[in-house]
Amino acid sequence: MTDFTDEQVERYARHILLKEVGGEGQSKLLDAKVLVVGAGGLGSPAILYLAAAGVGTIGIVDADTVDLSNLQRQVAHTTDRIGMPKVESAAVTAKAINPDVNIVEHNTRIDVTNALDIISGYDIVADGSDNFETRFMINDACYFAGKTLVSAAILRFDGQIGTYKAHVHDDDGGHGPCYRCIFREAPPPGQVPSCAEAGVLGALCGMMGSLQTTEVLKEIMGIGDSLSGSLLVVDGLSTEFRKIKVKADPGCPLCGDNPTITDLSIHEGATAPSCAVNG
């Protein structure tokens, strides 16, 4: 277990007081490496809460720059940083919260050419990407790399979140679902509107990003009930939360009994239309 400095004891005191966390759990957070895909509406609160929690290394992958229209929901960025790379802006904010965390900036678009190389350097992935093609590619890459994926999505007043670790088998050889077990493939371009077309409530991004971070922290520390095997669906207008049980699909082309997706070549040449929530 990590030997805490006096400053760390004070900083993480409210965590350490929790019997489910304690010094052992906080040590696991300090040793953990988490990759956040996207420094936008979901990634912003996730990055900030991961930093505040003391996650030792936080990777941020995003190729965009801060735009005025982002600031309604992307709380890691500020008006004076318009035009700055999002990874740089988010790193500045995270380090201001907790200067002890190591922020790794991946100022690039994650795609089939670099996904496995980037993901392999982390313990767990929090996906807040804004398009279906990237979501499916991240799911497939996490499965091949043996990394747990916590994926969240938002659109208008709706959100959803799931944890996927189909690479982890129990004593009987069974495993939980991957993203493709629930959503087999990306919908045709234009079928689901983007946030730019349909809008999104900014505060909902904070809610879903915070829930996503909670699940990441639970997975790191091995506490509570994993969201694997469930899909949490949130209706912000009615304030209704539905937890839907989901199972691994034996016919899944990725993690099923007879997989047809055996590498990331299926994603080569794929375009990435903007979109948010599936289903």
N, C-alpha and C positions, 0 to 999 in steps of 0.2 A: 504494500500500500504506500502511496505517495506520502512523503513527509511534508506536511503543509507549513508554509511560512505563517507568521502571525497575521500578515495582511490577507492571505488566502483564507485563514480560519474566519476572519471577520467578514470577508467578501462573501463567502459561501455558507455563512452561519445558518441561514434559514433552510438551506438544503441539508446540511449536516444534522440539523435537529430532527429531520424526518427519519423515523426508524427504518423506512423502506430504502432510504438513500444512505445516510450516515457518511462516515469517512470513506468507506469502501466504494460506495456508489459515486461519490465525488471524485475519487481517484480514477475510476473508470472513465468519467467524463473528461478529466484532464488528459487522459491517455488516448482519447478517441480521435478519430479522423473522419469528418463528415463532409461530403460533397453536396453543395446546393446548386442545382441546375436552374439557372435563371435568377437574376437579381431584381425581379419585378414585384408585382403585387403580392405573390405568395412568398417569394424568396426573401423579400425585404424583412418582414417580421421574423421569418425563420432564422435568418442570419443574425439578427440582433439578439434574439432569445438564446440562440446557440452560444453566442459570444458571452452573454450575461451569465449563462449556466456554467461557463468555464470549459466548454469543449475545446480541447487542446489545439486541434488543427481544423480549420474550416476552409475548404476549397470553394471558390465561387467561379462558376463558368457562365459567361454571358458576353456576347459580341456587340451589344448595343451601347449607345450613349444616352445620357439623361436628357429627357425632353420635358417641356413644360406640362404636357398632357399626362405625364407619368405621376406627377406630384400629388394628385388626388388620392392615390392609394399606395404608392411605392415609398414607404416612410423611411427607407434607408438613405434617401436622396433629398437634397435641398435646392432651393431656387438658385443659389449662387454656384451650383455645380452643373447647371444646364450645359450640355455639350461635353461633359466629362465622361469617360468610360464608366459604365455602371459598376464594373468590378472594382474600380479604383474608388468610386464614391462610396460604395457599400463597405469597402475595407476601412476607409477613413472613419465612418460612423461606428463600425464594430470595434475598432481599436480605441476609439474615444470612450466606449462603454467599458471595455476590458483590455487594457494594453498588453496583458500577458498572453492572449491567444495568438496563435500563428495563423495569419490569413494568407492563403495561396490564391493569387489572381490568375485565372485562365481567361484572358481576354480574347476569346475565340468562340466560334459557333461549334458546339459539340455535334459531331456527325460520325458516320461510319468509319472515317479515316482515323479518328482519334479517341473515340468513345472508350474502347477497352483500355487503352493506355492511361487515360485520365482516371477512369473509375477504379482501376486496379490499385491505385494509390490510397484508397479510402476504405473505411470499414462499412459505411452505410451511405446511401444516397437519398437525398430529399429532392424530388422532382417537382418543380413548379413551372415547367416549360409551358409555352402558350400555343403549341400546335400539336396535332395528333401524330404526325410523322415522328417528331422527336420523342414523344411519350412512348410510342411503341418501340422505337430504337433503344431508348434508355431501359425499358423493361427487358428487352432481349439481351442487351449488353450486361445488365446486372445479373441475369440468370447465368450467362456464360462465365462471368467473372466470379460467381458465387457470392454476390453482395446483396444484402437486404435493401429493398426499395420501399420508401414511403412516398406515395404519390398523391398529390392533391390537385384539384381543379376547381375553377370558378367560372360563372357566367351570370350576368344580371344579378339576381338575388339568390342564386342556387350554388351549392358547393358539394363536393364529395371528396372522400379521402379513403385510402386503403393502404395496407402494408402487404408487401409481396415478397415471399422468401421460399419459392418453390424448390430452391436448391437444397433446402434443409429437410432431411428425411427422418422420420421417426423409426423406432425399433422394428416396425413392421414394413418399412419401406415406403410408407405413405408420406405425402407432403401437402402443403397448402397450395392455393391457387396462385398463378402468376396473373399479370394484368390481362394477358390474352385469353385466359380461362373465362373471363367475364366479358371482355370486349375483344372479339376475335380479330378484327382488323379495323383500320381507320375508315371512317365514312367517306363517301365521295366528296371532293372539294366543293365547297359552297353549300353543303347540306346543313351544316351547323354554322351559325353566324359567329363572327369574331367579337371580342370585347369592343373593338373599335366600331363595329357595326351595331351591336346590341346593347352595349354599355355594361357596367358592373358597379355595384355599390362598394365604395372604397373600404368601408369598415368591415365588410364581409371578407375581404382579402386578409385583414388582420386576424379575424376570427379563424379562418381556415389555416392560415400560416402558423398561428399559435397552436392549433390542434395538431397540425403536422409535426411541429417541433416537439410537442409533448410525446407523440408516438416515437419519434427518433430517440429522445432521451430515455424512454422506457426500454426500447430495444437495446440501447447501449448498456444500461444498467441491469437488464434482465429482470425488471420488476413489473408487477401488475399483469393484466391480461393483454396479450398481443392482439392487435387489430387484424392480424393475418387470419383469413377465413371469414372476414366480415367486410362489408362496404358501408361506410357511414355517409348518409345522404342528408344534407342540410337545406332546409327551405327557410331563407332569411325573412321572408315576408310574413310567414305564419309562425316563425320560431319553432319549427318542428324538426326533430332529429330522428331519423330512421336508421337503425342498424340492421342491415340485411345480411343474412348468412349466405356465404358463397363457398363452393367447393372446387377443388381441382377438377378440371375436365379431362377425362381420359383421352378425349379426342383432340386436345389442344395441340396445335402444330409445333409448339415450342417445348412444353414440359409434359406432354401426354405420353401415352404408351408407344406410339409410333410417330415420333416427331419428324416433321418435314423441314423445319427451320433448324439448321445445325450450325449456322454461323451468321454473321451480319450482312452477308452478300445480298440478302433480300432487300436491304435498304440502299443499296448502291444506286445513285442517280435519282433517288426519291426527292421530291420537292417537299417543302414544309409550309403548307398554307396555315395562316393564323387561325386559331380557334382556342377554345378553352375547355369546357366541360363535356364529358362523354355521356351519351345517353340522355 
